[in-house]
Amino acid sequence: MAEKTRVSIIGLGSMGTAMAHRLLDQGFDLDFWNRSAKDVDELLSKGARQVELSDALHNDFFLSLLSNDDAALDVFSDEHLEKAKPGSIHINMSTLSPAASETLAERHSKHGIGYVAAPVLGRPIAITSGKLLVVAAGKAESIEAAAVIFDKISAQHWNVGEDHAKSNFVKLGVNYNLIHALQAIGESVALVESAGVDANTFMEILTHTAFTGSAYAGYGPMIVNRAYTPRGFSMALGLKDVKLVEDAAASLGLTLPVATVLHQLFDQALVDPDLKDLDWSAVAELTRQKKIH
């Protein structure tokens, strides 16, 4: 870029922190704000500025990565959006319900602020390595303007239309498949291990041709070797995603038979002292360790 663009990042969880570093590494000037105190020395040492929320909303672009609907609706209230720079664009990269996304889109429109619902596909390492995928929805001109950001932080982005909820449905559909994969891997590993087969050999066979994608190639070895720390995605967020899928399906008049089972598994994992603080892929241990009840 001939002239640096100053952007803001709102929310410094594991994904937000990784996004902050990616933006800095790609040449953006960065302001950041988080709802709670965080160790931000590394970001400050790279030239980022810690600002108040009202200031974070005064750049041409502000990106958010917040944990759930309640957090997003609270931070982007009418009261806060009144202080945002008119004509700015909010790129919301959080995993939210379609209903929350529609509410936020209406609020932003009322205050003359562009809104792009742009949930992301990938773990923090995908952000820092430039392999992140983005599913965007919103007005065509807002998405076109946001391309200056997407081109620097992601490997690819898709525009799924003007209805903001559509990108959230896509993200929930992807995560639902991923949650299925975690449980499928866990059950398969439990089966072959119980039969005396080396689980690493099994995973090599499984991912050689039939299941070559990042879900199996990434989470498979983690499950086989019980490498659940450091966690990239929490068990609580896994349950949140299952609940969002169930609610989204209900809003469309759909019944997803396996969702109830997955919900029960995450409920059980979250009360298991050995599993609750591990990566969400550790839900596979319930089957593997014969803990399901």
C-alpha positions in Angstrom: 0.0 0.0 0.0 1.3 3.4 -1.0 -0.3 4.9 2.1 -1.0 2.9 5.2 -4.6 2.3 6.2 -5.4 2.6 9.9 -7.9 0.0 11.1 -9.2 -1.1 14.5 -9.6 -4.6 16.0 -12.2 -5.1 18.6 -11.9 -8.2 20.7 -8.6 -9.8 21.7 -9.4 -13.4 22.3 -7.1 -16.0 20.6 -8.6 -15.2 17.1 -8.7 -11.4 17.6 -5.1 -11.4 18.9 -3.9 -13.4 15.9 -5.8 -11.0 13.6 -4.2 -8.0 15.2 -0.7 -9.5 14.5 -1.7 -10.3 10.9 -2.9 -6.8 10.3 0.3 -5.3 11.6 2.4 -7.8 9.7 0.6 -6.8 6.5 1.4 -3.2 6.9 -1.7 -1.7 8.5 -1.6 0.8 11.3 -3.7 -0.7 14.1 -5.8 0.5 17.0 -7.3 -2.1 19.4 -9.8 -2.3 22.1 -10.8 -5.2 24.4 -13.6 -5.5 26.9 -11.3 -6.8 29.6 -7.7 -6.3 30.6 -5.1 -8.2 28.5 -1.4 -8.5 28.2 -0.9 -6.3 25.1 2.8 -5.6 25.4 3.7 -7.5 22.2 1.1 -5.6 20.2 2.3 -2.3 21.6 5.9 -3.1 20.8 4.9 -3.6 17.2 3.4 -0.1 17.0 -0.3 -0.8 17.7 -2.2 1.7 19.8 -4.6 0.8 22.7 -7.6 3.1 22.5 -11.1 3.6 23.9 -14.0 2.0 22.1 -15.2 5.3 20.8 -11.8 5.9 19.2 -11.7 2.4 17.7 -15.0 3.2 16.0 -13.5 6.2 14.3 -11.3 4.5 11.7 -12.5 3.8 8.2 -12.6 0.1 9.0 -13.1 -1.7 12.3 -13.0 -5.5 12.6 -14.6 -7.4 15.5 -14.0 -10.9 16.8 -16.2 -11.3 19.9 -17.2 -14.5 21.6 -21.0 -14.6 21.3 -24.2 -12.7 20.5 -24.5 -11.0 23.8 -21.0 -9.5 23.6 -21.5 -8.3 20.0 -24.9 -6.8 20.8 -23.6 -5.1 23.9 -20.4 -3.6 22.2 -22.3 -2.5 19.1 -25.3 -0.9 20.9 -27.1 2.1 19.5 -25.4 4.2 22.1 -21.9 3.2 21.0 -22.7 3.3 17.3 -23.8 6.9 17.6 -20.2 7.7 18.2 -18.8 5.8 15.2 -17.4 7.6 12.1 -20.2 8.0 9.5 -19.5 6.0 6.4 -17.1 3.7 8.2 -17.4 -0.1 7.7 -17.7 -2.7 10.4 -16.3 -6.1 9.4 -17.8 -8.5 11.9 -15.8 -11.7 11.9 -17.4 -13.3 14.9 -19.5 -16.5 14.9 -23.0 -15.2 15.7 -26.5 -16.3 15.2 -28.3 -15.2 12.0 -30.8 -13.3 14.1 -28.1 -11.3 15.9 -26.4 -10.5 12.6 -29.7 -9.1 11.2 -30.2 -7.0 14.4 -26.6 -5.6 14.1 -27.1 -4.9 10.4 -30.2 -2.8 11.2 -28.4 -0.9 13.9 -25.5 0.0 11.7 -27.7 1.1 8.8 -29.7 3.4 11.1 -26.4 5.1 12.0 -25.0 5.3 8.5 -22.3 2.7 9.0 -21.5 0.0 6.6 -21.8 -3.5 7.9 -20.3 -6.7 6.6 -21.0 -10.0 8.3 -17.8 -11.9 7.6 -17.3 -15.0 9.8 -14.0 -16.7 9.4 -13.0 -20.3 8.8 -9.8 -21.4 10.5 -7.9 -21.4 13.7 -5.5 -18.7 14.9 -2.6 -20.3 13.0 -4.6 -20.0 9.8 -4.8 -16.2 10.4 -1.1 -15.7 11.0 -0.1 -18.0 8.1 -2.4 -16.3 5.6 -4.6 -19.3 5.1 -7.8 -17.9 6.6 -11.1 -18.2 4.7 -13.8 -15.5 5.0 -17.5 -15.8 4.1 -18.9 -12.3 3.6 -22.4 -10.9 3.3 -23.7 -7.4 3.0 -24.1 -4.6 0.5 -21.9 -5.1 -2.6 -20.2 -1.8 -2.2 -19.3 -2.5 1.4 -17.8 -5.9 0.6 -16.0 -4.4 -2.4 -14.5 -1.7 -0.1 -13.6 -4.3 2.5 -11.6 -6.2 -0.1 -8.5 -4.1 0.8 -8.7 -5.9 4.2 -9.7 -9.3 3.0 -6.9 -9.5 0.4 -4.3 -9.0 3.1 -5.7 -11.2 5.9 -7.2 -14.2 4.0 -6.4 -16.7 1.4 -9.9 -16.3 -0.1 -13.2 -14.7 0.6 -16.6 -15.4 -0.7 -19.6 -13.0 -1.2 -22.8 -14.9 -0.5 -25.2 -12.0 -1.0 -26.7 -9.0 0.6 -28.7 -10.9 3.3 -26.3 -10.7 6.3 -27.7 -13.8 7.9 -26.5 -16.0 5.0 -22.9 -15.8 5.9 -23.7 -16.8 9.4 -25.7 -19.8 8.2 -22.7 -20.8 6.1 -20.3 -20.5 9.1 -22.7 -22.6 11.3 -23.0 -25.2 8.5 -19.2 -25.5 8.3 -18.7 -25.7 12.1 -21.5 -28.3 12.3 -19.6 -30.5 9.8 -16.4 -29.9 11.8 -18.0 -31.0 15.1 -19.3 -34.1 13.3 -15.7 -34.8 12.2 -14.3 -34.5 15.7 -16.8 -37.1 17.0 -16.3 -39.3 13.9 -12.5 -39.3 14.4 -13.0 -40.0 18.1 -15.3 -43.0 17.4 -13.1 -44.4 14.7 -9.9 -44.1 16.8 -11.7 -45.8 19.7 -12.8 -48.6 17.4 -9.3 -49.4 16.0 -7.5 -48.9 19.2 -9.9 -51.3 20.9 -9.0 -53.8 18.2 -5.3 -53.4 18.9 -4.5 -51.3 15.8 -1.9 -48.5 16.1 -4.0 -45.3 16.0 -1.3 -43.3 14.2 -1.1 -45.9 11.4 -4.9 -45.7 11.2 -4.8 -41.9 10.9 -2.2 -42.1 8.1 -4.5 -44.5 6.2 -7.6 -42.4 6.8 -6.0 -39.1 5.7 -4.0 -40.5 2.8 -6.7 -40.4 0.2 -10.2 -40.5 1.6 -10.1 -37.6 4.1 -7.4 -35.2 3.1 -8.9 -31.9 4.3 -7.6 -29.8 7.2 -10.2 -31.0 9.6 -9.0 -34.6 9.5 -5.3 -33.9 8.8 -5.3 -31.3 11.6 -7.5 -32.7 14.3 -6.9 -36.4 13.6 -3.3 -36.4 15.0 -4.4 -34.2 17.9 -7.0 -36.8 18.9 -4.7 -39.8 18.3 -1.9 -38.3 20.4 -4.2 -36.5 22.9 -2.5 -33.2 22.0 -5.3 -31.0 23.4 -3.2 -28.2 24.7 -2.6 -25.4 24.0 -6.3 -25.2 23.0 -7.1 -23.4 19.8 -10.9 -23.5 20.4 -12.6 -24.0 23.8 -15.1 -26.6 24.7 -17.5 -23.9 25.8 -17.4 -22.3 22.3 -18.0 -25.8 20.8 -21.2 -26.1 22.8 -22.1 -22.5 21.8 -21.8 -23.5 18.1 -24.0 -26.6 18.5 -26.7 -24.4 20.2 -26.5 -21.9 17.4 -26.9 -24.6 14.8 -29.9 -26.0 16.7 -31.5 -22.6 16.9 -30.8 -21.8 13.3 -32.3 -25.1 12.2 -35.4 -24.5 14.3 -35.9 -21.1 12.7 -36.0 -22.8 9.3 -38.3 -25.6 10.4 -35.5 -28.2 10.2 -34.8 -31.2 12.5 -31.1 -32.2 12.7 -31.2 -35.6 14.4 -27.5 -35.8 15.4 -27.4 -32.3 16.9 -29.1 -33.5 20.1 -26.4 -36.1 20.5 -23.5 -33.6 19.9 -25.2 -31.2 22.4 -25.2 -33.9 25.1 -21.6 -34.8 24.4 -20.4 -31.2 24.9 -22.6 -30.8 28.0 -20.9 -33.9 29.4 -17.4 -32.7 28.4 -17.9 -29.4 30.1 -18.6 -31.0 33.5 -15.7 -33.4 33.2 -12.8 -31.9 35.2 -10.3 -33.7 32.9 -11.8 -32.3 29.7 -13.5 -29.0 30.2 -10.5 -26.8 29.8 -9.0 -28.6 26.8 -9.3 -28.0 23.1 -12.8 -28.8 21.9 -11.4 -31.8 20.0 -11.0 -33.5 23.4 -14.8 -34.2 23.2 -13.6 -37.3 21.3 -12.2 -38.6 24.6 -15.7 -39.3 25.9 -16.0 -42.1 23.4 -12.4 -43.1 23.5 -12.3 -43.4 27.3 -15.7 -45.0 27.5 -17.0 -42.0 29.5 -20.3 -41.5 27.7 -23.3 -41.9 29.9 
